[in-house]
């Protein structure tokens, strides 16, 4: 009897404990808030993976809360889990149909991953909800330019000019379209206009510097990057670009200083490490330079720029075969990249391997029809070998039609017409070049050759020997 009463009492006591625990347990919404607060604290400590996990707990407690999902996606993205972040953003977009942020973040993430079609789709969804979002129009225009969808880019540029007619960044985007269409001079003028409109605009200075780098105007480019840094001191992108400009100018110590400044703030910036390796090698310390570049390759084996840099360092040490091997490997990693092919072409030409050099240059032109340096080299090699002269003349005329006086192109044009014995055309090409550079020794030498060749071609005919006088006509009868 006692035992039975004890069992009943214990059951009653247990039920009371269970009821009390249930009464003390916090509601799911409150627990979710606590998990989200913990996640925010972890974000401040830059513990992104742990923050994403904490937001995940909040989402499990409140599965219909789109804001928790969006915050979880942002944490996943910062933690480097981009695939999962895209899925989470998609779920957030479904729960927040009027919020543009999930679609915007997906668009930007797809753009970074190189999936232009998906990026365009998401950014268009943003504009369907917010048709006056200037930043989204700008990003969409950038993607159209990268995809060479110039008609779409012009359409979004027209909309941008309507929304913000005095925005210099729009002028910069327009210049980028011109640049990709091969209108280098017009693009440069546009960027210079933008810089004059707003001298303190960092983005314009950076864009102008990059354009000048592509045009091989390294002194002017360095000045623009320095101007950009005057607006935003120690900005890593501008420091990196300035380091690259100094590399091209042979200012290796200055370049190394800029690359080190970038690495001091972000040791994982691999392009700065590659640049530092090239700067050290350029200054004569090939071993240290190679170590820096190989460190970058170890961190990211598919980093094409690092393999190209390694090839350059081997080439500086006259190890041609190893350099060729590295450049070929870079081409295998990214067949659409022109830089390693240009390096191969230069090496082949230096070693008198003309057929291989021409093959690489023709591939560069096929990949990038606007590559002026490749066309210049091809034109020179075609003229030297007296082959493909019609193609050479077409490349020359394309360049001259852009309104740029290109002395080397004009010199080769004169040389080709001289070989064809078309002296008037040869003379016209050389005279056009001499009008810009009247003391150029190569042009003066070519002009003298044209005059000599013309004189030899049109000289007086040789005098015949003396004519024997005719005797009296004799009439014979039979």
ZAMARGU-4260 file (C-alpha; in steps of 0.2 Angstrom, whole numbers, plus 5000, padded with zeros to 4 digits):
<rodrens>
0) 5000/5000/5000 | 5014/5012/5005 | 5023/5007/4989 | 5008/5011/4978 | 5006/5028/4986
5) 5024/5032/4983 | 5022/5027/4964 | 5007/5038/4962 | 5016/5052/4971 | 5031/5051/4961
10) 5021/5052/4945 | 5012/5067/4951 | 5029/5075/4955 | 5036/5071/4938 | 5021/5078/4929
15) 5023/5094/4939 | 5042/5095/4934 | 5037/5092/4915 | 5024/5105/4916 | 5035/5117/4925
20) 5049/5115/4912 | 5037/5118/4898 | 5031/5133/4907 | 5049/5140/4908 | 5054/5136/4890
25) 5055/5152/4879 | 5043/5153/4864 | 5052/5150/4847 | 5051/5168/4841 | 5061/5173/4857
30) 5074/5159/4855 | 5076/5164/4836 | 5079/5182/4842 | 5093/5176/4854 | 5101/5165/4840
35) 5101/5180/4828 | 5109/5191/4841 | 5122/5178/4844 | 5125/5178/4825 | 5127/5197/4824
40) 5140/5196/4838 | 5149/5183/4828 | 5149/5193/4813 | 5157/5208/4822 | 5171/5195/4826
45) 5172/5190/4808 | 5167/5172/4812 | 5157/5171/4797 | 5154/5152/4796 | 5149/5151/4815
50) 5137/5166/4812 | 5129/5157/4797 | 5126/5142/4808 | 5118/5153/4822 | 5107/5162/4809
55) 5103/5144/4803 | 5096/5140/4820 | 5086/5156/4820 | 5079/5150/4803 | 5074/5133/4809
60) 5065/5141/4824 | 5056/5154/4812 | 5056/5146/4795 | 5045/5159/4787 | 5056/5174/4792
65) 5064/5180/4776 | 5075/5192/4785 | 5084/5178/4795 | 5086/5169/4779 | 5094/5184/4770
70) 5106/5187/4785 | 5111/5169/4784 | 5114/5170/4766 | 5125/5185/4768 | 5135/5176/4782
75) 5137/5161/4771 | 5144/5172/4756 | 5156/5180/4768 | 5162/5163/4774 | 5165/5158/4756
80) 5151/5146/4754 | 5144/5155/4738 | 5134/5140/4732 | 5124/5138/4748 | 5122/5157/4749
85) 5114/5158/4732 | 5101/5144/4738 | 5097/5154/4754 | 5095/5170/4745 | 5083/5162/4733
90) 5073/5156/4748 | 5073/5173/4755 | 5067/5181/4739 | 5052/5169/4739 | 5048/5175/4756
95) 5051/5194/4753 | 5043/5197/4736 | 5044/5216/4738 | 5062/5217/4744 | 5075/5219/4731
100) 5090/5215/4742 | 5090/5196/4739 | 5089/5197/4720 | 5102/5211/4720 | 5114/5200/4731
105) 5111/5185/4719 | 5114/5196/4704 | 5131/5203/4711 | 5136/5185/4717 | 5132/5178/4700
110) 5142/5192/4691 | 5157/5188/4702 | 5156/5170/4698 | 5156/5174/4679 | 5138/5168/4677
115) 5132/5183/4667 | 5115/5177/4661 | 5110/5173/4679 | 5117/5189/4685 | 5107/5199/4671
120) 5091/5189/4676 | 5092/5194/4694 | 5096/5212/4691 | 5082/5214/4679 | 5070/5207/4693
125) 5077/5221/4704 | 5073/5234/4691 | 5056/5227/4689 | 5053/5231/4707 | 5063/5247/4708
130) 5064/5255/4690 | 5075/5270/4696 | 5089/5261/4704 | 5104/5269/4697 | 5117/5257/4705
135) 5108/5242/4697 | 5108/5250/4680 | 5126/5254/4682 | 5130/5236/4687 | 5119/5229/4673
140) 5128/5240/4660 | 5145/5233/4666 | 5139/5216/4664 | 5133/5220/4646 | 5150/5227/4642
145) 5159/5212/4648 | 5147/5201/4638 | 5150/5212/4623 | 5131/5215/4622 | 5134/5233/4616
150) 5116/5237/4611 | 5110/5232/4628 | 5123/5242/4636 | 5118/5258/4625 | 5100/5255/4631
155) 5104/5255/4649 | 5116/5270/4647 | 5102/5280/4639 | 5091/5276/4654 | 5106/5281/4666
160) 5108/5298/4657 | 5089/5301/4659 | 5090/5297/4678 | 5107/5306/4682 | 5113/5317/4667
165) 5128/5324/4676 | 5135/5307/4683 | 5153/5305/4678 | 5152/5287/4681 | 5140/5285/4667
170) 5153/5294/4656 | 5165/5281/4661 | 5154/5267/4657 | 5151/5275/4640 | 5170/5276/4637
175) 5171/5257/4642 | 5159/5253/4628 | 5169/5263/4615 | 5185/5255/4621 | 5178/5237/4619
180) 5172/5243/4601 | 5189/5247/4597 | 5186/5266/4598 | 5201/5269/4609 | 5204/5288/4605
185) 5185/5292/4608 | 5186/5282/4624 | 5201/5292/4630 | 5192/5309/4626 | 5177/5303/4636
190) 5187/5298/4651 | 5197/5314/4651 | 5180/5324/4650 | 5174/5315/4665 | 5190/5318/4675
195) 5189/5337/4670 | 5171/5337/4676 | 5175/5329/4693 | 5194/5329/4696 | 5191/5321/4714
200) 5181/5306/4707 | 5191/5291/4712 | 5182/5279/4700 | 5185/5290/4685 | 5204/5292/4689
205) 5205/5273/4691 | 5196/5270/4675 | 5206/5283/4666 | 5222/5275/4672 | 5217/5257/4667
210) 5213/5264/4650 | 5230/5272/4648 | 5238/5255/4654 | 5229/5246/4640 | 5235/5259/4628
215) 5253/5256/4634 | 5254/5274/4640 | 5262/5269/4657 | 5268/5286/4663 | 5251/5294/4661
220) 5243/5279/4669 | 5254/5280/4684 | 5250/5298/4686 | 5231/5294/4686 | 5233/5280/4699
225) 5243/5293/4709 | 5229/5305/4707 | 5217/5292/4713 | 5227/5288/4728 | 5227/5307/4732
230) 5208/5305/4733 | 5207/5288/4743 | 5224/5286/4751 | 5230/5268/4752 | 5216/5261/4742
235) 5221/5243/4738 | 5215/5243/4720 | 5224/5259/4715 | 5240/5253/4724 | 5239/5237/4715
240) 5237/5246/4698 | 5250/5259/4702 | 5262/5244/4706 | 5258/5237/4689 | 5262/5253/4680
245) 5278/5255/4689 | 5283/5237/4684 | 5280/5242/4666 | 5291/5258/4668 | 5305/5247/4676
250) 5303/5256/4693 | 5304/5239/4702 | 5308/5246/4719 | 5293/5258/4718 | 5282/5244/4712
255) 5288/5232/4726 | 5284/5246/4739 | 5266/5247/4733 | 5263/5228/4732 | 5270/5226/4750
260) 5258/5240/4755 | 5243/5230/4748 | 5249/5213/4756 | 5252/5222/4773 | 5233/5224/4774
265) 5228/5209/4764 | 5240/5195/4764 | 5229/5184/4753 | 5229/5197/4739 | 5238/5185/4727
270) 5239/5197/4712 | 5249/5208/4724 | 5261/5194/4728 | 5263/5190/4710 | 5267/5208/4707
275) 5280/5208/4721 | 5288/5193/4714 | 5290/5201/4697 | 5297/5217/4705 | 5310/5208/4715
280) 5315/5198/4699 | 5316/5214/4689 | 5327/5222/4703 | 5339/5207/4700 | 5333/5195/4714
285) 5326/5181/4704 | 5326/5168/4718 | 5316/5179/4730 | 5304/5184/4715 | 5301/5166/4711
290) 5298/5161/4729 | 5284/5175/4730 | 5276/5169/4714 | 5277/5150/4719 | 5269/5155/4735
295) 5254/5162/4725 | 5253/5146/4714 | 5253/5135/4730 | 5238/5145/4737 | 5229/5145/4720
300) 5236/5132/4707 | 5225/5139/4694 | 5230/5157/4695 | 5235/5160/4677 | 5244/5177/4681
305) 5256/5168/4692 | 5261/5155/4679 | 5264/5169/4667 | 5274/5178/4679 | 5285/5163/4682
310) 5288/5161/4664 | 5294/5180/4663 | 5306/5176/4677 | 5313/5161/4668 | 5314/5172/4652
315) 5324/5185/4662 | 5336/5172/4666 | 5338/5166/4648 | 5330/5149/4652 | 5319/5150/4636
320) 5313/5132/4636 | 5307/5133/4654 | 5299/5150/4650 | 5290/5142/4635 | 5284/5128/4646
325) 5276/5140/4659 | 5268/5151/4646 | 5261/5135/4637 | 5254/5129/4654 | 5246/5146/4656
330) 5237/5144/4639 | 5231/5127/4644 | 5223/5134/4660 | 5214/5148/4651 | 5214/5146/4632
335) 5206/5163/4630 | 5219/5173/4638 | 5231/5183/4626 | 5245/5188/4638 | 5254/5171/4638
340) 5252/5169/4619 | 5260/5187/4617 | 5274/5181/4628 | 5277/5165/4618 | 5276/5175/4602
345) 5290/5187/4608 | 5301/5172/4614 | 5298/5163/4597 | 5302/5179/4587 | 5318/5182/4597
350) 5324/5164/4594 | 5320/5166/4575 | 5305/5153/4576 | 5295/5164/4565 | 5281/5152/4560
355) 5277/5148/4579 | 5278/5167/4583 | 5265/5171/4569 | 5254/5157/4574 | 5253/5163/4592
360) 5250/5181/4586 | 5236/5176/4574 | 5228/5167/4588 | 5229/5183/4599 | 5220/5193/4585
365) 5207/5179/4584 | 5204/5180/4602 | 5205/5199/4603 | 5203/5208/4587 | 5206/5225/4595
370) 5224/5219/4601 | 5235/5233/4593 | 5251/5226/4599 | 5248/5209/4592 | 5243/5217/4575
375) 5259/5228/4575 | 5270/5213/4578 | 5260/5203/4564 | 5262/5217/4552 | 5280/5218/4555
380) 5283/5200/4553 | 5272/5199/4537 | 5282/5213/4529 | 5299/5205/4534 | 5293/5188/4526
385) 5285/5197/4512 | 5269/5186/4515 | 5251/5190/4519 | 5254/5208/4514 | 5235/5212/4510
390) 5231/5207/4528 | 5245/5218/4534 | 5239/5233/4524 | 5221/5230/4531 | 5227/5230/4549
395) 5237/5246/4546 | 5222/5255/4538 | 5211/5249/4552 | 5222/5257/4564 | 5225/5273/4554
400) 5206/5275/4551 | 5204/5278/4570 | 5213/5294/4568 | 5229/5289/4577 | 5245/5293/4569
405) 5255/5277/4571 | 5273/5280/4565 | 5277/5261/4565 | 5262/5256/4555 | 5265/5270/4543
410) 5283/5265/4541 | 5278/5247/4538 | 5265/5253/4525 | 5278/5262/4516 | 5290/5247/4516
415) 5276/5236/4509 | 5272/5247/4495 | 5291/5249/4491 | 5292/5230/4490 | 5277/5231/4478
420) 5285/5245/4468 | 5270/5256/4471 | 5281/5271/4474 | 5268/5285/4475 | 5259/5275/4489
425) 5275/5271/4498 | 5280/5290/4497 | 5263/5296/4504 | 5264/5284/4519 | 5282/5290/4523
430) 5277/5308/4521 | 5262/5307/4532 | 5274/5299/4546 | 5287/5312/4543 | 5275/5326/4546
435) 5273/5320/4564 | 5291/5315/4566 | 5302/5324/4553 | 5319/5318/4561 | 5315/5300/4563
440) 5330/5291/4556 | 5321/5275/4551 | 5308/5285/4541 | 5322/5296/4533 | 5331/5280/4528
445) 5315/5273/4520 | 5312/5289/4511 | 5329/5288/4503 | 5326/5270/4498 | 5310/5275/4489
450) 5318/5289/4480 | 5332/5277/4474 | 5320/5264/4469 | 5310/5276/4459 | 5325/5283/4450
455) 5331/5266/4446 | 5314/5261/4439 | 5311/5277/4429 | 5329/5281/4423 | 5333/5285/4405
460) 5334/5270/4393 | 5352/5265/4389 | 5358/5273/4373 | 5360/5261/4358 | 5376/5259/4348
465) 5380/5270/4333 | 5368/5267/4318 | 5377/5261/4302 | 5374/5273/4287 | 5364/5265/4273
470) 5372/5263/4256 | 5364/5268/4240 | 5349/5257/4235 | 5354/5244/4222 | 5341/5239/4209
475) 5345/5222/4202 | 5338/5217/4185 | 5337/5199/4179
</rodrens>
